[in-house]
Amino acid sequence: MRLKNTVTKHFIATVLIIFILQALMLVYVFGFFYKNSVDDIKALGISNMKSQASMVENYLNKGHNVLWFAAESVDYMLRNGENNEKILDYLMGASEQMQSQFDLNFTGIYGYLNGEYIDGAGWVPPDDYDPKSRSWYIEAVEGQGRMVLSEPYIDAQTGSVVVSYSQMLSDGESVISLDIVLNEVQVITEEMTMKDMGYGFVVNGEGLVIAHTEISDIGKNYLDSDEWSELLNRIYSESSDEFEIKVNGEACTVFTDKVVGAWYVVVVANNDLLYRQLRMKVMAGVLVSVAVFIVIFAFCFISVSKIRKAEEGEQESVERLREMNYSIIRSLASTIDAKDRYTSGHSQRVADYALMIAKRMGKSEEEQKIIYYAGLLHDVGKIRVPEEIINKPGKLTDGEFDSIRIHTVSGYHILNGIHDDERIGYGAKYHHERYDGAGYPNGISAENIPEVARIIAVADAYDAMTSDRSYRKAIPQDVVRSELVRGKGTQFDPEIADVMLQIIDEDRDYGLRQKEDQVSNILVVDDDKLVVQAVRHILKDMPGIRIFDAGSGQSALTLIDDIDISLILLDLKLPDTDGFELYQKIKEKHDVSVILLTGDKSIETINRLRELKIDDYVTKPLNEAITREAVHGILHRSEAEI
């Protein structure tokens, strides 16, 4: 009974720990989602504001361009001695055409020309009107031929905001000007509501409100108001497109952009309204998650109760099942583990060396693959050799050596039963034959030994000398080289031995010898940070790996160029490229394994995977066990695998 209670307590404790860990993970996930969503909303607000600002600036630039063309034309007429009568005719025609083709808010072109005021809109000034004392004339003269935009002013009769573009002509005295009523700017401003979540206005550098969503605020000077002066000072001093500030006691996000030199387009959004839907979604997600956790927790408690009721009748069966599982696990572990505890990784290294040799010999990709597999499986027959003989530290007796010899024949028959390419079996059977005919099991020599076995013989001997054994450490590289030279034509095929010697000569740092604690670099290419976090979580307990991530195809290519990547987990859909296209770009420069991550299970996608010979693919959402096994399987293949 005490055992049952202990099991129950452990079960409940496990469920609670899982609950807490998952709750923490969800807090992190929702927090990450909320932050990214806020950033997206702000980016949308900036985009909306800049679009409106661009419309304001384009409207004013239209007036700038109209006056520029008129100024060029009038200046040309002045230089050619035209009188004011003809110039007036031109200005009246230009004003009429401007209003009909461009905008009725462009009220007319006028100016001081040849010592006389001329108005293209037909306005006749009073007798005491002195154009040279007017701001439009003075500002144009100060501009020295540069077109200037006057400070906005409120028209006394209409209440509209008006600005003037003015330019002094080449004679240094004449000035031409255009008045623009900013009604269109007001129309644009009235659209700056962020879908009724805020309001917009246009203000100049002196605090004058030029246009506003609330018409009653037009013409006010916000710098004169304590309520608005803090906001304007932030707008004038901020270099960012957006900032947060309290307006009328409410938290707001302000989006602003500078236009036409010293005007500012401003959108003020109430944060409660701006983020209401987002907060509701997050809250709904939290509530759903809590509900799911409650259901799971309740289910676990129900399961514990049922287990406790069933334990009495099934305890004996559980014990038998536990023993059976232990036996299966022990058998599996003994099969997987290398029987020779002093040569860990031997078959993998032999396969790697054999592949290097095959490549240098110009073998085809198919031949390289067979040679690599033969190297991996060349010692499979040792499953038939007693472990005490394999691990015996002293000299073997003749009988014991015969037991060792049979592993070549055992391996041949095992592999013939599981692989249809006879060269795999030949590698196992003949890799201990000698070139001079003094080897085993059949004593064949020279070219009679299958080539795959001759390659493995050299690779096997090299690893035997460069690996730590129970009775010695790895042999120095110069001694290894001497032994291979001495074995040419006797133990080894001379041509294959020369290939291995070439590899040794290029390996000046002795990097090919047995290594321990190697680290595999894994690159996760996915713009979805949740997927990246999931992969990190899934692989966190796998030893000897280091994980990098990239959110786009370009950043992935940069990382691969800078870091030795062992495996890439590649999303099918990226913001700047297609996963298949990126895979092909990677394969053009790098021999690296790739696992595709995709939620697309269509036959078109599967056929495309086969066409490109992508190593593996895992469907989303990621299953922990399947993802971990796919990564494990590829990492334990040679980096030089075909």
Steps between C-alpha positions, in 0.01 A plus 500: 500500500789731583641438151164589348483824698854586397418441134191716533694783666771487235239501226324803645832678557597434139170636373536813716855560379389462139210737568730765648758467223236522230342798673838676507552416134160642409571818696818538301327417169210740558740769618709452189185503282370817671830685455524406133138595442551838666800556274289405198222741603750780545654422162153517345438833676829639371415382149154658517640828632775514239243437228295797621815713537598412145159613377540837679849550361397398149212748510730786600761393245232530234466869590878533501520357149217723369671815625839384374365462147324839515812669643717358222252621237461852647875535550551410134242764398670765715839424351349539153350842581134400509273764658278440801188482287622189325631360828159560660332317212734208558438497879123515458509213253738301719281559810187388319674192359653420840161502674331294230778241461656486846306632796243770581693557822785650296339846510711681244846609393598860570814705544696823491635533145661795324420719801128414495272257688332252263239243608406209272180441697373849414522647850547880495682628809407829673696812416709481816603136439879467513601153375863549605392523862315169489643185657486307175722759332741543792547121550560450127768773493667343803493170315733644230342313211415187704131411518372556854190376682342759727382437852131394498239760594125496557296679235287758682203459268484122445676369811708270277873446546700650214866477398691665220781381276712799383815544291711800404580512127833554331479880490538505880181705556204326340320235706233247401279321753225236531244474784380153603196446721575188705154345478642189334752462783206512740322226303813283519533569874141398569592149378769469771284316754672157506153345453350721772776410745656847493517834325743692284619854446759700308702758693788728403821565693344796681216295648225620262241232423464503120250212474329282757251215519310727739429808287464721809873459574610645165688827552584434864859524620572190703818646647281748689320211670646309794286207389672472159843666540660184648373296204633753245839521671528119474396514133761767424780317686430134419698332224276192506186453290301406809510547876269457797372785720204583717250738338218628718598239757466207256785287369538565128731402216602791278602447137667801335687599187654828385389641163571809284792604713338602830148353509412189698231244421386346831269208582411442868354157581348400834683189623187348653329512162813419301576176684147400607455221245852370558447486876168325450666237279779445753248472783290256299810294427596498869150395604492220241844381615393505864185306410710242313735470797205451734359226277841329481548530874153359566563219256827417673330486838231274358770283344685476832182393672438230241860385516482466876184289469659278237837462675393224737391261224773596255807542723632158407451568129675834537798333662524243221466773239771703673735202488419442135560865413828495687611194307405661168679824586808309618508293182454810283770689687746211469427478128544873435810547718833418343619168631857626504496766770841627396406592141199728537398645164732270308253398229394859441859616460587212269199592287616863493855410397376252238279771354792744484704243313213419262449866415868549421493189284228665290223260592145589402253619762332160500832320548595740779173424675555122481858534625382721786232249603749215472732691734221552753405131499837333449517372860134402539607135527660571839153447644592129474832543683500464879555832676771359724708417195448840337599682820779265609798723586768235449610285206232281346532123477471331160144399585411850610651648185290258293194636683604849397552389141149366463351851533583559132298198386217569750477860380488389136202272556315752725536775240407280208170445676422869556655681202470420131839647399761228534781754538379576853549137592836487318623789715420304815642169375824608334621809690758287683643348181855615422626617164774232512246220570590447867167622641174333593241345461592372149859612445428669166737765370541817292218578254317183603403681819188712428593867478254600771681270742843635398380854575356398837820315587702822474236705684469232772875482555529881512231526770650214698829691518348845566257394775561448871504134598501321837872437471619826337412850393460606138822465299676821385418602145854455364505141630159433345629627169809279518286194572281567197808545279645175635172317431470606133492193276494260794211586729343776289416573139783744402274741313246520781777536758642792297160670511495464879855632522395805300218559749746467789744746341223759466392441860786698654318553831414129538132592499382162366589304810237387749326799661286529807235749606432635153232764477245501218368842395129499409344795314122555529376718210149618585349846537257364759673544835259255658631225272860592587417484869326166450807354328726625779268340752483170312879472457606646834595162650696374199873513583763651277283743303492877469197674347501814286197662339423725204172670412561542126673334208765772471598487867515119476741513204720745692510272806584193293792686342634598845428187707563130438142375502434127539122503445238752386132493604343703218149648492321461165358855505730792586437874471757554226521166320356153450650214703566290189675791329715567808587129522634507144706812574649335809585180310683701231768595756467270802479125557268513801202287602156662499170416670203691357236631743155537347132471570437429131424129452393519136627250244659786305717591798593136566599449135708817512680368808586182314615685189742717698613204714453692823625288791174499696196709585292547815144626492372783717395521776824327603474169678778485760592135460493503118698824478762379747540167321536666159774728635668212683497279192657759270762620753620144541566464131834609368531869414640380170196281427370505145 
